[in-house]
């Protein structure tokens, strides 16, 4: 596979390439200051611009091959601190508690937001997928509450977040042996069963989170 110029793609399982920069001012892509404020919390105050596509078709632009657009959950352009989330995750991040999405998708949205935030954060491991993913799952409960959820919701979503993390960390690039994964308080087998049902309802396949980083 031939990479595009000036792009470093750090993804699980299959390399994914995107255009050399975000689509500034593109129609169908809205800047979301509300979600950007959440990103900046986990980015330790580093400024970020969050862009949300309004459709699958818009999200499909510039993602490259061979992945299907629904298999890419978020991407960060580290040269400009622009973060983009999959079209269906932005409404959840805008109103986590009020969202009608299932718990599996809510957990994915939270995990993706924290993961991308640590790519924005100015720390020495911002380009290390394993370290970033470890921080994402370690701060998962806090992430739910930062997004306006209760402690009860954080506990309810944690098993689903752990299931997503486990799938992502199956790829060595995302796996950190020393990561202290939080303990869950709910029945993991029940959450796994629900996750698999949701996976089957979405084209029968769930893939690890993808993010694309542009270095300049």
BANUTOR-264530 format. One record per atom (N, C-alpha, C, O): atom name; x, y, z; residue number from 1. Coordinates in steps of 0.05 Angstrom, whole numbers, always signed. Layout:
BANUTOR-264530
atom, x, y, z, seq
CA, X, Y, Z, NUM
...
end
This chain:
BANUTOR-264530
atom, x, y, z, seq
N, +17, -24, +0, 1
CA, +0, +0, +0, 1
C, +18, +25, +0, 1
O, +38, +26, +14, 1
N, +11, +45, -16, 2
CA, +27, +68, -19, 2
C, +16, +91, -3, 2
O, -6, +100, -8, 2
N, +31, +102, +17, 3
CA, +21, +124, +33, 3
C, +20, +150, +17, 3
O, +36, +154, -1, 3
N, +1, +167, +25, 4
CA, +0, +194, +13, 4
C, +22, +211, +25, 4
O, +31, +205, +48, 4
N, +30, +232, +12, 5
CA, +51, +250, +23, 5
C, +44, +262, +49, 5
O, +21, +270, +54, 5
N, +63, +265, +67, 6
CA, +61, +280, +92, 6
C, +41, +269, +112, 6
O, +32, +283, +130, 6
N, +34, +243, +109, 7
CA, +14, +231, +126, 7
C, +26, +207, +140, 7
O, +38, +190, +127, 7
N, +23, +206, +166, 8
CA, +30, +182, +181, 8
C, +5, +170, +192, 8
O, -9, +183, +207, 8
N, -1, +145, +185, 9
CA, -26, +132, +194, 9
C, -18, +112, +215, 9
O, -4, +93, +209, 9
N, -28, +115, +239, 10
CA, -24, +96, +261, 10
C, -51, +84, +268, 10
O, -66, +96, +282, 10
N, -56, +60, +258, 11
CA, -82, +48, +262, 11
C, -78, +18, +269, 11
O, -56, +7, +268, 11
N, -100, +6, +277, 12
CA, -100, -22, +284, 12
C, -106, -39, +260, 12
O, -123, -32, +243, 12
N, -93, -61, +258, 13
CA, -98, -82, +238, 13
C, -90, -75, +210, 13
O, -74, -88, +197, 13
N, -101, -53, +199, 14
CA, -96, -46, +171, 14
C, -89, -16, +171, 14
O, -101, +0, +184, 14
N, -68, -9, +155, 15
CA, -61, +19, +152, 15
C, -82, +34, +137, 15
O, -92, +24, +117, 15
N, -88, +58, +146, 16
CA, -108, +75, +133, 16
C, -95, +102, +128, 16
O, -83, +113, +146, 16
N, -99, +112, +104, 17
CA, -87, +138, +97, 17
C, -108, +158, +90, 17
O, -129, +151, +79, 17
N, -103, +183, +96, 18
CA, -121, +205, +91, 18
C, -107, +227, +77, 18
O, -82, +226, +73, 18
N, -122, +248, +70, 19
CA, -109, +271, +57, 19
C, -91, +285, +76, 19
O, -92, +281, +100, 19
N, -74, +302, +65, 20
CA, -52, +314, +81, 20
C, -62, +334, +102, 20
O, -46, +344, +117, 20
N, -87, +340, +102, 21
CA, -98, +359, +122, 21
C, -128, +358, +123, 21
O, -140, +347, +105, 21
N, -140, +370, +144, 22
CA, -169, +370, +147, 22
C, -182, +387, +126, 22
O, -169, +404, +113, 22
N, -207, +383, +122, 23
CA, -222, +397, +101, 23
C, -233, +424, +113, 23
O, -256, +425, +121, 23
N, -217, +444, +112, 24
CA, -225, +470, +124, 24
C, -248, +481, +109, 24
O, -248, +484, +84, 24
N, -269, +488, +124, 25
CA, -292, +502, +112, 25
C, -309, +485, +93, 25
O, -325, +496, +78, 25
N, -305, +459, +94, 26
CA, -320, +442, +75, 26
C, -350, +442, +82, 26
O, -357, +442, +105, 26
N, -366, +441, +61, 27
CA, -395, +439, +65, 27
C, -401, +412, +77, 27
O, -389, +392, +70, 27
N, -420, +411, +96, 28
CA, -427, +386, +108, 28
C, -410, +379, +132, 28
O, -413, +358, +144, 28
N, -391, +397, +139, 29
CA, -374, +392, +163, 29
C, -377, +417, +181, 29
O, -371, +439, +173, 29
N, -387, +412, +206, 30
CA, -391, +435, +224, 30
C, -371, +435, +246, 30
O, -363, +414, +256, 30
N, -362, +459, +254, 31
CA, -344, +462, +277, 31
C, -361, +461, +302, 31
O, -381, +474, +304, 31
N, -352, +445, +321, 32
CA, -367, +441, +346, 32
C, -351, +451, +370, 32
O, -332, +437, +379, 32
N, -357, +475, +380, 33
CA, -342, +486, +403, 33
C, -348, +471, +429, 33
O, -331, +470, +446, 33
N, -372, +460, +431, 34
CA, -380, +446, +455, 34
C, -362, +421, +459, 34
O, -351, +417, +481, 34
N, -360, +405, +438, 35
CA, -343, +381, +441, 35
C, -314, +389, +443, 35
O, -299, +375, +456, 35
N, -306, +410, +430, 36
CA, -278, +419, +431, 36
C, -270, +425, +460, 36
O, -247, +420, +468, 36
N, -289, +436, +475, 37
CA, -283, +442, +504, 37
C, -278, +416, +519, 37
O, -260, +416, +537, 37
N, -292, +395, +513, 38
CA, -287, +369, +526, 38
C, -259, +358, +518, 38
O, -245, +348, +535, 38
N, -253, +360, +493, 39
CA, -226, +351, +483, 39
C, -204, +366, +498, 39
O, -184, +354, +506, 39
N, -207, +392, +502, 40
CA, -187, +408, +515, 40
C, -183, +400, +544, 40
O, -161, +404, +555, 40
N, -204, +390, +557, 41
CA, -201, +381, +585, 41
C, -180, +358, +586, 41
O, -162, +359, +602, 41
N, -183, +338, +568, 42
CA, -164, +316, +569, 42
C, -138, +322, +555, 42
O, -118, +308, +558, 42
N, -138, +343, +539, 43
CA, -113, +352, +526, 43
C, -98, +372, +544, 43
O, -78, +384, +535, 43
N, -106, +374, +569, 44
CA, -92, +390, +588, 44
C, -91, +419, +580, 44
O, -71, +433, +583, 44
N, -113, +428, +567, 45
CA, -115, +456, +560, 45
C, -105, +463, +532, 45
O, -108, +486, +523, 45
N, -93, +444, +518, 46
CA, -84, +449, +491, 46
C, -108, +455, +474, 46
O, -127, +440, +474, 46
N, -107, +476, +458, 47
CA, -130, +483, +441, 47
C, -135, +463, +419, 47
O, -116, +451, +408, 47
N, -160, +459, +413, 48
CA, -167, +439, +393, 48
C, -191, +450, +377, 48
O, -208, +465, +387, 48
N, -193, +442, +352, 49
CA, -216, +448, +336, 49
C, -229, +421, +329, 49
O, -216, +403, +318, 49
N, -255, +419, +335, 50
CA, -270, +394, +330, 50
C, -288, +399, +307, 50
O, -303, +418, +306, 50
N, -287, +380, +288, 51
CA, -305, +382, +264, 51
C, -321, +357, +263, 51
O, -311, +334, +266, 51
N, -347, +361, +257, 52
CA, -366, +338, +256, 52
C, -379, +337, +228, 52
O, -392, +356, +220, 52
N, -375, +316, +214, 53
CA, -389, +313, +188, 53
C, -419, +308, +193, 53
O, -427, +298, +214, 53
N, -436, +315, +174, 54
CA, -464, +312, +178, 54
C, -476, +287, +166, 54
O, -500, +282, +167, 54
N, -459, +270, +154, 55
CA, -469, +246, +141, 55
C, -447, +226, +136, 55
O, -423, +233, +138, 55
N, -455, +202, +131, 56
CA, -436, +181, +124, 56
C, -420, +189, +98, 56
O, -396, +184, +96, 56
N, -434, +201, +80, 57
CA, -421, +209, +54, 57
C, -399, +230, +59, 57
O, -378, +228, +48, 57
N, -405, +249, +77, 58
CA, -385, +270, +83, 58
C, -362, +258, +98, 58
O, -339, +265, +92, 58
N, -367, +239, +116, 59
CA, -346, +226, +131, 59
C, -329, +209, +113, 59
O, -305, +205, +119, 59
N, -340, +199, +91, 60
CA, -325, +182, +73, 60
C, -304, +196, +58, 60
O, -285, +184, +47, 60
N, -306, +223, +55, 61
CA, -286, +238, +40, 61
C, -259, +237, +52, 61
O, -256, +241, +76, 61
N, -239, +232, +36, 62
CA, -210, +234, +44, 62
C, -201, +213, +65, 62
O, -180, +216, +76, 62
N, -217, +193, +69, 63
CA, -209, +173, +89, 63
C, -189, +153, +77, 63
O, -174, +140, +92, 63
N, -189, +149, +51, 64
CA, -171, +131, +39, 64
C, -181, +102, +39, 64
O, -205, +98, +46, 64
N, -164, +83, +33, 65
CA, -171, +55, +32, 65
C, -152, +40, +49, 65
O, -132, +50, +57, 65
N, -159, +15, +57, 66
CA, -182, -1, +47, 66
C, -206, -1, +66, 66
O, -225, -16, +61, 66
N, -205, +15, +87, 67
CA, -226, +13, +107, 67
C, -252, +26, +98, 67
O, -252, +46, +84, 67
N, -274, +15, +107, 68
CA, -300, +27, +103, 68
C, -302, +51, +122, 68
O, -291, +50, +144, 68
N, -316, +72, +115, 69
CA, -318, +96, +132, 69
C, -329, +91, +159, 69
O, -321, +104, +179, 69
N, -348, +72, +161, 70
CA, -359, +67, +188, 70
C, -339, +53, +206, 70
O, -344, +51, +230, 70
N, -317, +43, +196, 71
CA, -297, +30, +212, 71
C, -277, +49, +224, 71
O, -259, +41, +239, 71
N, -279, +75, +217, 72
CA, -261, +95, +227, 72
C, -277, +113, +245, 72
O, -297, +125, +237, 72
N, -269, +115, +271, 73
CA, -286, +128, +291, 73
C, -277, +157, +296, 73
O, -293, +173, +304, 73
N, -251, +162, +293, 74
CA, -241, +189, +297, 74
C, -214, +192, +286, 74
O, -200, +172, +281, 74
N, -206, +217, +281, 75
CA, -179, +222, +271, 75
C, -170, +249, +281, 75
O, -186, +268, +284, 75
N, -144, +251, +285, 76
CA, -131, +276, +295, 76
C, -109, +284, +276, 76
O, -91, +268, +270, 76
N, -110, +309, +268, 77
CA, -88, +320, +252, 77
C, -70, +335, +271, 77
O, -76, +357, +279, 77
N, -48, +322, +279, 78
CA, -32, +333, +301, 78
C, -17, +358, +293, 78
O, -8, +373, +311, 78
N, -14, +364, +268, 79
CA, -1, +389, +260, 79
C, -18, +413, +265, 79
O, -7, +435, +269, 79
N, -44, +409, +265, 80
CA, -62, +432, +269, 80
C, -81, +428, +293, 80
O, -97, +446, +299, 80
N, -80, +406, +306, 81
CA, -97, +399, +329, 81
C, -127, +400, +320, 81
O, -144, +409, +336, 81
N, -132, +391, +296, 82
CA, -160, +388, +287, 82
C, -168, +359, +292, 82
O, -154, +340, +284, 82
N, -191, +356, +305, 83
CA, -201, +329, +311, 83
C, -228, +326, +296, 83
O, -245, +344, +297, 83
N, -231, +303, +283, 84
CA, -257, +297, +270, 84
C, -267, +271, +281, 84
O, -252, +252, +285, 84
N, -294, +270, +286, 85
CA, -307, +246, +296, 85
C, -326, +235, +275, 85
O, -337, +251, +259, 85
N, -331, +210, +276, 86
CA, -350, +197, +258, 86
C, -377, +211, +261, 86
O, -384, +220, +282, 86
N, -391, +213, +239, 87
CA, -416, +229, +238, 87
C, -436, +222, +260, 87
O, -450, +240, +269, 87
N, -438, +197, +268, 88
CA, -458, +189, +288, 88
C, -449, +192, +317, 88
O, -465, +190, +335, 88
N, -423, +198, +321, 89
CA, -413, +200, +348, 89
C, -416, +228, +359, 89
O, -419, +232, +383, 89
N, -415, +248, +341, 90
CA, -417, +276, +351, 90
C, -443, +282, +366, 90
O, -441, +294, +387, 90
N, -466, +274, +357, 91
CA, -491, +279, +373, 91
C, -490, +266, +401, 91
O, -501, +278, +420, 91
N, -477, +244, +403, 92
CA, -474, +231, +429, 92
C, -456, +247, +447, 92
O, -463, +252, +470, 92
N, -434, +256, +436, 93
CA, -415, +272, +452, 93
C, -427, +299, +460, 93
O, -420, +311, +480, 93
N, -445, +309, +443, 94
CA, -458, +335, +449, 94
C, -477, +332, +473, 94
O, -481, +352, +488, 94
N, -489, +309, +476, 95
CA, -509, +305, +498, 95
C, -509, +276, +506, 95
O, -528, +261, +499, 95
N, -489, +268, +520, 96
CA, -486, +240, +528, 96
C, -510, +229, +544, 96
O, -521, +208, +537, 96
N, -518, +244, +564, 97
CA, -539, +235, +582, 97
C, -566, +234, +567, 97
O, -582, +216, +572, 97
N, -571, +252, +549, 98
CA, -596, +254, +535, 98
C, -597, +237, +509, 98
O, -618, +236, +497, 98
N, -575, +226, +502, 99
CA, -574, +211, +476, 99
C, -591, +186, +478, 99
O, -591, +172, +498, 99
N, -604, +179, +456, 100
CA, -619, +155, +454, 100
C, -603, +132, +443, 100
O, -614, +110, +438, 100
N, -577, +136, +438, 101
CA, -560, +115, +427, 101
C, -558, +92, +447, 101
O, -561, +97, +471, 101
N, -551, +68, +438, 102
CA, -548, +46, +456, 102
C, -521, +49, +472, 102
O, -504, +65, +464, 102
N, -519, +35, +494, 103
CA, -496, +39, +512, 103
C, -470, +31, +498, 103
O, -449, +43, +504, 103
N, -470, +12, +480, 104
CA, -446, +5, +466, 104
C, -435, +28, +450, 104
O, -411, +33, +450, 104
N, -453, +42, +435, 105
CA, -444, +65, +419, 105
C, -436, +88, +436, 105
O, -417, +103, +430, 105
N, -450, +92, +458, 106
CA, -442, +113, +477, 106
C, -414, +109, +487, 106
O, -398, +127, +489, 106
N, -408, +84, +495, 107
CA, -382, +77, +505, 107
C, -360, +82, +484, 107
O, -339, +92, +490, 107
N, -366, +75, +459, 108
CA, -348, +80, +437, 108
C, -342, +109, +434, 108
O, -319, +118, +430, 108
N, -363, +126, +435, 109
CA, -360, +155, +432, 109
C, -342, +166, +454, 109
O, -324, +182, +448, 109
N, -346, +158, +479, 110
CA, -330, +167, +501, 110
C, -301, +159, +498, 110
O, -283, +176, +500, 110
N, -296, +134, +492, 111
CA, -269, +124, +489, 111
C, -255, +138, +466, 111
O, -231, +144, +468, 111
N, -269, +142, +444, 112
CA, -257, +155, +421, 112
C, -250, +184, +427, 112
O, -229, +194, +419, 112
N, -267, +198, +441, 113
CA, -262, +226, +449, 113
C, -236, +228, +466, 113
O, -219, +245, +461, 113
N, -234, +211, +486, 114
CA, -211, +212, +503, 114
C, -186, +205, +488, 114
O, -165, +217, +491, 114
N, -188, +184, +472, 115
CA, -165, +175, +456, 115
C, -154, +198, +438, 115
O, -131, +204, +438, 115
N, -172, +211, +423, 116
CA, -164, +232, +405, 116
C, -153, +256, +421, 116
O, -135, +270, +412, 116
N, -165, +261, +445, 117
CA, -156, +283, +462, 117
C, -126, +280, +469, 117
O, -111, +300, +471, 117
N, -118, +255, +475, 118
CA, -90, +251, +482, 118
C, -71, +253, +459, 118
O, -47, +255, +463, 118
N, -82, +252, +434, 119
CA, -65, +259, +412, 119
C, -61, +289, +409, 119
O, -40, +298, +399, 119
N, -80, +305, +420, 120
CA, -78, +334, +420, 120
C, -60, +343, +443, 120
O, -45, +363, +440, 120
N, -61, +329, +465, 121
CA, -46, +337, +489, 121
C, -16, +339, +483, 121
O, -5, +322, +469, 121
N, -3, +359, +494, 122
CA, +25, +363, +490, 122
C, +41, +347, +511, 122
O, +49, +357, +532, 122
N, +45, +322, +504, 123
CA, +61, +304, +521, 123
C, +78, +286, +503, 123
O, +72, +284, +479, 123
N, +98, +274, +514, 124
CA, +118, +260, +498, 124
C, +107, +236, +484, 124
O, +119, +226, +465, 124
N, +84, +225, +492, 125
CA, +73, +201, +481, 125
C, +49, +206, +463, 125
O, +34, +187, +457, 125
N, +45, +230, +454, 126
CA, +21, +236, +439, 126
C, +18, +221, +412, 126
O, -4, +218, +402, 126
N, +41, +211, +402, 127
CA, +40, +196, +377, 127
C, +42, +166, +381, 127
O, +44, +151, +362, 127
N, +42, +158, +406, 128
CA, +44, +130, +413, 128
C, +16, +119, +418, 128
O, +4, +125, +438, 128
N, +7, +102, +400, 129
CA, -21, +92, +401, 129
C, -26, +76, +427, 129
O, -47, +79, +439, 129
N, -7, +60, +435, 130
CA, -11, +44, +459, 130
C, -14, +61, +484, 130
O, -32, +56, +500, 130
N, +3, +81, +487, 131
CA, +1, +99, +510, 131
C, -25, +115, +509, 131
O, -38, +119, +530, 131
N, -32, +125, +486, 132
CA, -56, +140, +483, 132
C, -81, +124, +490, 132
O, -98, +133, +504, 132
N, -82, +99, +479, 133
CA, -105, +82, +484, 133
C, -106, +74, +514, 133
O, -128, +72, +525, 133
N, -84, +71, +527, 134
CA, -83, +65, +555, 134
C, -96, +88, +571, 134
O, -112, +83, +589, 134
N, -88, +112, +564, 135
CA, -100, +135, +578, 135
C, -130, +137, +573, 135
O, -145, +145, +591, 135
N, -138, +130, +549, 136
CA, -167, +131, +543, 136
C, -183, +113, +561, 136
O, -204, +121, +571, 136
N, -175, +88, +564, 137
CA, -190, +70, +581, 137
C, -187, +76, +610, 137
O, -206, +72, +626, 137
N, -163, +85, +619, 138
CA, -159, +92, +647, 138
C, -176, +116, +656, 138
O, -184, +117, +679, 138
N, -182, +134, +638, 139
CA, -198, +157, +644, 139
C, -227, +155, +634, 139
O, -241, +175, +632, 139
N, -235, +131, +629, 140
CA, -261, +127, +617, 140
C, -284, +137, +635, 140
O, -301, +152, +626, 140
N, -284, +128, +660, 141
CA, -305, +136, +678, 141
C, -306, +167, +682, 141
O, -327, +179, +681, 141
N, -282, +178, +685, 142
CA, -280, +208, +687, 142
C, -292, +221, +661, 142
O, -305, +241, +663, 142
N, -285, +208, +639, 143
CA, -295, +219, +613, 143
C, -325, +220, +612, 143
O, -336, +240, +603, 143
N, -338, +200, +622, 144
CA, -368, +200, +622, 144
C, -378, +223, +638, 144
O, -397, +237, +630, 144
N, -365, +228, +661, 145
CA, -375, +249, +679, 145
C, -368, +277, +668, 145
O, -384, +296, +671, 145
N, -345, +280, +655, 146
CA, -338, +305, +642, 146
C, -358, +312, +621, 146
O, -365, +335, +616, 146
N, -368, +291, +607, 147
CA, -388, +295, +586, 147
C, -416, +299, +597, 147
O, -436, +300, +582, 147
N, -419, +300, +624, 148
CA, -445, +306, +636, 148
C, -460, +282, +647, 148
O, -482, +285, +657, 148
N, -447, +259, +645, 149
CA, -460, +235, +655, 149
C, -456, +231, +685, 149
O, -438, +243, +697, 149
N, -473, +215, +697, 150
CA, -471, +210, +726, 150
C, -451, +188, +732, 150
O, -442, +174, +713, 150
N, -445, +184, +757, 151
CA, -427, +162, +765, 151
C, -441, +135, +758, 151
O, -427, +116, +749, 151
N, -467, +134, +761, 152
CA, -482, +110, +754, 152
C, -479, +104, +724, 152
O, -476, +80, +717, 152
N, -481, +124, +707, 153
CA, -478, +120, +679, 153
C, -449, +112, +672, 153
O, -445, +95, +655, 153
N, -430, +123, +686, 154
CA, -402, +116, +682, 154
C, -398, +86, +688, 154
O, -384, +72, +673, 154
N, -409, +77, +710, 155
CA, -406, +49, +717, 155
C, -421, +31, +697, 155
O, -411, +9, +691, 155
N, -444, +40, +687, 156
CA, -459, +24, +668, 156
C, -445, +21, +642, 156
O, -446, +1, +629, 156
N, -432, +43, +633, 157
CA, -418, +43, +607, 157
C, -391, +30, +608, 157
O, -380, +21, +587, 157
N, -379, +28, +632, 158
CA, -351, +18, +633, 158
C, -347, -10, +621, 158
O, -328, -13, +606, 158
N, -365, -30, +626, 159
CA, -360, -56, +613, 159
C, -359, -54, +583, 159
O, -344, -69, +570, 159
N, -375, -37, +571, 160
CA, -375, -34, +542, 160
C, -350, -20, +533, 160
O, -338, -27, +512, 160
N, -341, -1, +549, 161
CA, -315, +12, +542, 161
C, -292, -7, +544, 161
O, -274, -6, +527, 161
N, -293, -25, +563, 162
CA, -272, -46, +566, 162
C, -273, -65, +542, 162
O, -252, -74, +533, 162
N, -297, -72, +533, 163
CA, -299, -89, +510, 163
C, -286, -76, +485, 163
O, -272, -89, +470, 163
N, -293, -51, +481, 164
CA, -281, -36, +458, 164
C, -250, -35, +461, 164
O, -235, -40, +442, 164
N, -241, -29, +485, 165
CA, -212, -28, +490, 165
C, -199, -54, +484, 165
O, -177, -55, +472, 165
N, -211, -76, +493, 166
CA, -199, -102, +489, 166
C, -196, -108, +459, 166
O, -176, -119, +450, 166
N, -216, -100, +444, 167
CA, -215, -105, +415, 167
C, -193, -88, +402, 167
O, -179, -98, +385, 167
N, -192, -63, +410, 168
CA, -171, -45, +399, 168
C, -143, -55, +406, 168
O, -126, -55, +389, 168
N, -140, -64, +431, 169
CA, -113, -72, +440, 169
C, -104, -99, +430, 169
O, -82, -108, +436, 169
N, -121, -112, +415, 170
CA, -112, -137, +402, 170
C, -90, -132, +382, 170
O, -74, -149, +376, 170
N, -90, -108, +372, 171
CA, -68, -99, +354, 171
C, -45, -90, +371, 171
O, -48, -74, +390, 171
N, -21, -100, +365, 172
CA, +2, -94, +382, 172
C, +9, -64, +384, 172
O, +20, -55, +404, 172
N, +2, -49, +363, 173
CA, +7, -21, +363, 173
C, -9, -6, +385, 173
O, -1, +15, +394, 173
N, -31, -18, +393, 174
CA, -49, -6, +413, 174
C, -47, -20, +440, 174
O, -61, -12, +459, 174
N, -30, -39, +442, 175
CA, -28, -55, +467, 175
C, -5, -46, +484, 175
O, +18, -45, +475, 175
N, -10, -40, +509, 176
CA, +11, -33, +529, 176
C, +9, -52, +552, 176
O, -10, -51, +567, 176
N, +29, -69, +555, 177
CA, +29, -90, +575, 177
C, +26, -78, +603, 177
O, +14, -90, +621, 177
N, +38, -55, +608, 178
CA, +38, -43, +635, 178
C, +13, -26, +641, 178
O, +11, -14, +662, 178
N, -5, -25, +622, 179
CA, -29, -8, +626, 179
C, -47, -20, +648, 179
O, -54, -43, +648, 179
N, -53, -4, +668, 180
CA, -70, -12, +690, 180
C, -99, -6, +683, 180
O, -110, +16, +688, 180
N, -112, -26, +671, 181
CA, -139, -23, +662, 181
C, -158, -23, +686, 181
O, -155, -39, +704, 181
N, -177, -5, +687, 182
CA, -195, -3, +710, 182
C, -212, -28, +713, 182
O, -219, -41, +693, 182
N, -219, -35, +737, 183
CA, -237, -57, +742, 183
C, -265, -50, +735, 183
O, -273, -27, +739, 183
N, -280, -69, +726, 184
CA, -308, -63, +720, 184
C, -325, -74, +743, 184
O, -317, -92, +758, 184
N, -348, -62, +746, 185
CA, -366, -69, +768, 185
C, -390, -85, +759, 185
O, -405, -95, +775, 185
N, -393, -88, +732, 186
CA, -417, -102, +722, 186
C, -409, -128, +710, 186
O, -385, -134, +706, 186
N, -428, -144, +703, 187
CA, -424, -170, +691, 187
C, -413, -168, +663, 187
O, -427, -159, +645, 187
N, -388, -176, +660, 188
CA, -375, -173, +634, 188
C, -387, -191, +613, 188
O, -389, -182, +590, 188
N, -396, -214, +620, 189
CA, -407, -232, +600, 189
C, -433, -220, +589, 189
O, -439, -223, +565, 189
N, -448, -206, +606, 190
CA, -473, -194, +597, 190
C, -467, -171, +578, 190
O, -480, -167, +557, 190
N, -446, -155, +584, 191
CA, -439, -132, +567, 191
C, -428, -142, +541, 191
O, -433, -131, +520, 191
N, -413, -164, +542, 192
CA, -402, -175, +517, 192
C, -424, -185, +499, 192
O, -423, -182, +474, 192
N, -444, -198, +511, 193
CA, -467, -208, +495, 193
C, -481, -185, +481, 193
O, -489, -187, +458, 193
N, -485, -163, +496, 194
CA, -498, -139, +484, 194
C, -481, -127, +462, 194
O, -491, -119, +441, 194
N, -455, -126, +467, 195
CA, -436, -115, +447, 195
C, -438, -131, +421, 195
O, -439, -120, +399, 195
N, -438, -157, +423, 196
CA, -438, -174, +400, 196
C, -465, -171, +385, 196
O, -465, -171, +360, 196
N, -487, -167, +400, 197
CA, -513, -163, +387, 197
C, -513, -137, +371, 197
O, -523, -135, +349, 197
N, -501, -116, +384, 198
CA, -499, -90, +370, 198
C, -481, -92, +346, 198
O, -487, -80, +325, 198
N, -460, -107, +348, 199
CA, -442, -111, +326, 199
C, -456, -124, +302, 199
O, -453, -116, +279, 199
N, -472, -145, +308, 200
CA, -486, -159, +287, 200
C, -507, -141, +274, 200
O, -513, -144, +250, 200
N, -518, -122, +290, 201
CA, -538, -104, +279, 201
C, -525, -83, +261, 201
O, -539, -70, +245, 201
N, -499, -79, +263, 202
CA, -485, -59, +246, 202
C, -467, -74, +226, 202
O, -443, -75, +229, 202
N, -480, -86, +206, 203
CA, -466, -99, +184, 203
C, -449, -123, +193, 203
O, -433, -132, +178, 203
N, -454, -132, +217, 204
CA, -441, -157, +226, 204
C, -412, -155, +232, 204
O, -399, -175, +235, 204
N, -402, -131, +235, 205
CA, -373, -129, +240, 205
C, -367, -103, +255, 205
O, -377, -82, +249, 205
N, -350, -105, +275, 206
CA, -340, -82, +290, 206
C, -310, -83, +288, 206
O, -297, -103, +293, 206
N, -298, -61, +280, 207
CA, -269, -59, +277, 207
C, -257, -40, +298, 207
O, -271, -23, +308, 207
N, -232, -44, +305, 208
CA, -219, -26, +324, 208
C, -220, +3, +315, 208
O, -222, +9, +292, 208
N, -217, +21, +335, 209
CA, -217, +49, +329, 209
C, -194, +57, +312, 209
O, -172, +46, +314, 209
N, -199, +76, +294, 210
CA, -178, +85, +276, 210
C, -174, +115, +281, 210
O, -193, +130, +285, 210
N, -150, +124, +280, 211
CA, -145, +152, +280, 211
C, -121, +158, +261, 211
O, -102, +143, +260, 211
N, -123, +180, +247, 212
CA, -103, +188, +228, 212
C, -89, +213, +238, 212
O, -102, +232, +246, 212
N, -63, +212, +238, 213
CA, -48, +235, +248, 213
C, -31, +247, +226, 213
O, -17, +233, +211, 213
N, -32, +273, +224, 214
CA, -16, +287, +204, 214
C, +6, +302, +217, 214
O, +1, +319, +234, 214
N, +30, +296, +210, 215
CA, +54, +310, +221, 215
C, +63, +331, +201, 215
O, +62, +326, +177, 215
N, +71, +354, +211, 216
CA, +81, +375, +194, 216
C, +107, +386, +205, 216
O, +119, +404, +194, 216
end
